[in-house]
């Protein structure tokens, strides 16, 4: 088996890495946070659960998303509306009872998204903000080029970036074509302090400075 590809992070700053229920182990959600690992500004987790908050009360909303390597755009979709008012309890119930099935077309699940071809791997960026996607199929991109902004489109309960690396350009069958990957160098918060880590494979619960 070949070594996992080394890629640049798809976002910059402080982020928590999550593998929520229903996700495959190699499909990651990136939530922008502060030191306390809190994704909110001007709101609280309790208010998000019991009441309604605006997407602008999350740190992730509107954060830039970047190409993780040199490559070509093979898919880019824009035009799916973002849900601007979010309530965790209501949104989870809505998705459970009325959410889209895990079948094509992908925008029903991933909302606005971009898929790149970087050598033999295909990074996917989902739930981007409507009107923010900067690339079109066939465009050449370089590592670090901006692709769009974090949004809340598709089957998303709060602004975040869904990111995965695939061995084919089609996300379906869902979560069946995922590949492991590593970041060349990141800072990981462990025991209250930041430590530099090389060749880091993200994992659920990570608190990273990217």
N, C-alpha and C positions, 0 to 999 in steps of 0.2 A: 504494500500500500504506500502511495506517495505521501510526502509530508503535506499537511494542510497549507493552503495559500496564505501568504502574509499580506495583509491589506492595511490600508490606512483607515482610521475610524470614519464612519459616515457623518458624525457630528463632532462638535468641539465644545469644550467646557465640562461641567460636572454633570454626570448622568448616572442613573440607577438602571441596571439591566434586569429585566424580568422575563420569566417564562410562565405566564399565567396558565391556569387550567385550560385544556383544549389545544395548547400549542405543542408542537413537536420540540424535542430538546434543542434542536439547532435553529429554531425560529425565535428571534429575540425582539422584545419591546424595549425601546430606549425612552426613559422619562428624565427630563431635565430636572435637577434637584439643587438644593443648597447643602451646606455642611450637615444639617440635621437629617439629610436624606428626604427632605420635605419637597414635594412637587408643586406646592401651592404658594401663591403670593396674594395676600389680602383675603385669604379664605383658609378653611381647615378641612381635614379629612372628614370630620363629623358633619360639617355643613354639606360637603360633597355627597355623603351617604344619605343624609336625612332630608336635604333641601336641594336647591338648585344654585349652581354657580356659573359664571361666564367663563368661556375658554381662556380669556385674557387673565384670569386668576390662576393660571398654571404657568410654570416657567417654560414648558416645552413649546407652547403656542408661538408660532412664527420663527422658531429657531432655524437657521440655515442648515441644509442637508448637502453633503459633498460626495463627489465621486471617490470611491475607495481605491481606484486604480485607473490606469490608462485603458481605453476601450472605445466601444461604439454603442450607441443607444439602439436597442432592439425593440423597445416598447416604451411609450410615454402616453399617459392618459391624464387629461385635465377636464374640469367641468362638473365634477361631482360636488354637491353642496356640502359644506361643513356644518355639523350641528354645533351651534354657538352656545346654547344653554345645556348644561349637563347635570345629571343627577344619577349617581352611581346605582342606587337601588332600582330606580325606574328604568334606567338604560339597560341594566343586566336582565331585568324581567322582560323588557321589550325584545332584546336580542334572543333570549331563551324561547320566547313564545312566538315571535313574529319575525325574527332575524332571517337573513338570506341563507339558503342552503349552501353547503360547501361545494358548489358546482359552478361552472362558467356561467356568465362572464365574470372575470376577476374583479372589475370595478365595484360589483355589488359587495364584495368582501374587503378588498384593499383600497377602495376609493381611488383617489388620484394617486398615480404611482409611476415609477420609472424602473425599467429593467435594462441593465448594461450587459454587454459581452466583453469580458476582460480576459483575454486568452481563452482558456477552456472553462472558465467559470462565469456565472451569471448572477451578479448581485441584484437584489430586488429591494426597492424602497417604497413603502406603502403608507397610506393615510395622509398624503401630502395636502397642503392647503390649496383650496380652489383658486385658480388664477396664478399660482406661484411657479408652476412647472416651466423651467427655462429651456428644456431640450426637446428635440423631436427625433423620431426614428431615423437612423442614418447619421446623426451627428457624431462626430468624434469628440471624445472628452479625455481630459488628463486628470490624474490623481489630484484631488483638491479642488476641482472645478465645482462651482455651485450648481445644484440640480433643481432646487425648489426649497420650500419651507415646510416645517412640521405643521400639520393640520389635524383635523378631526373628521375626515371623510371616510365613507365606507362603514364597516361594522366596528367602530371604535367607540369606547366609552369615555375616553378623555384624550386630549392631545398627546400624541407620542409618535415615534417613528418605529414602524415594524420593519425589521431588516433581516434578510436571510441570504445565503449564498447557495446557488443551485448548480446542478450539472447540466441543465437544459434551460432554454429560454421560456418554457411554458410552466407556470406555477402549478398546473394540474397534471396528474392527480395531486391534490393538496398535501404538502409536507412529505411527499414520497421521493423527492429528488434533491434533498438538502445535503450540503457538504459542510464539514467543519472548517473553521478558519481561525487565524490568530491575528492579533494586532502586534505590529513590530515592537512598539514600546508604549506603555501607558503608566499612569500613576494610579495605584489602588489604595483606597482608604482601609486600613486594617488596624484595629485596636486604637483608633483615635488619631492615627498619624498616616501620612501619605508615604507610600513606598513605590519606587520605580520598578516596574516588572517588564521583562522582555519576553517576546513571543507568548503573549497572553491570550488564551482561549476564553472568551467571555462565558460567564456562568450566572445562573439565577441568583439574584441578591447582590451582585457586584455593585460597588460604589466607585466609579472610575472618573478620573480627570483625563480627558481625551484631547 
